[in-house]
């Protein structure tokens, strides 16, 4: 029952002390660094370069101390199997794996909020700038350009921005809430030019000209 309730490190340390050896003397004898010897005796296998190195070092150390190799390695396998894999990786490798990719701290949260507010603010400024400098929309449904009619009164109908004003040959017309407008105007025999102008509240204009011929 020599190994009962003992770890590999404790077994190796006890055997070394019984032989009156120091970790430094073990290093000289089996060429394993003293800090690795101490780490093995404390079951700190993560200090070693890798699990394969740990396995080889433990085997050589046990053989040097004349301990039963197979039983010692069986205890080693049981310990390393029960140990989380991250603890068996080299130092400096486990930290990036165990550390969250992104940790939300109060300072980072405040930075994110400020960045979002700035983004919204500049987006709003960009939208307003574009709106101020944009010409109003203006589409004319009737009359068709270069059309020929026989009636002295024709309908001018179209659509623009709801907040724009519209003039037809210099005369203002009503623009509904949906941007549509409708007006009847008189024309003369021959070719008539009808000028429709939409003006935004920022003074930008869009002009459409229709030519309509009236036959006798």
PyMOL commands that set and color helices and strands:
alter all, ss='L'
color gray80, all
select helices_A, chain A and resi 8-18+23-30+34-41+45-47+51-64+69-82+85-88+94-98+106-133
alter helices_A, ss='H'
color red, helices_A
select strands_A, chain A and resi 138-142+147-149+153-160+165-168+171-173+180-186+190-199+205-214
alter strands_A, ss='S'
color yellow, strands_A
deselect
rebuild
show_as cartoon
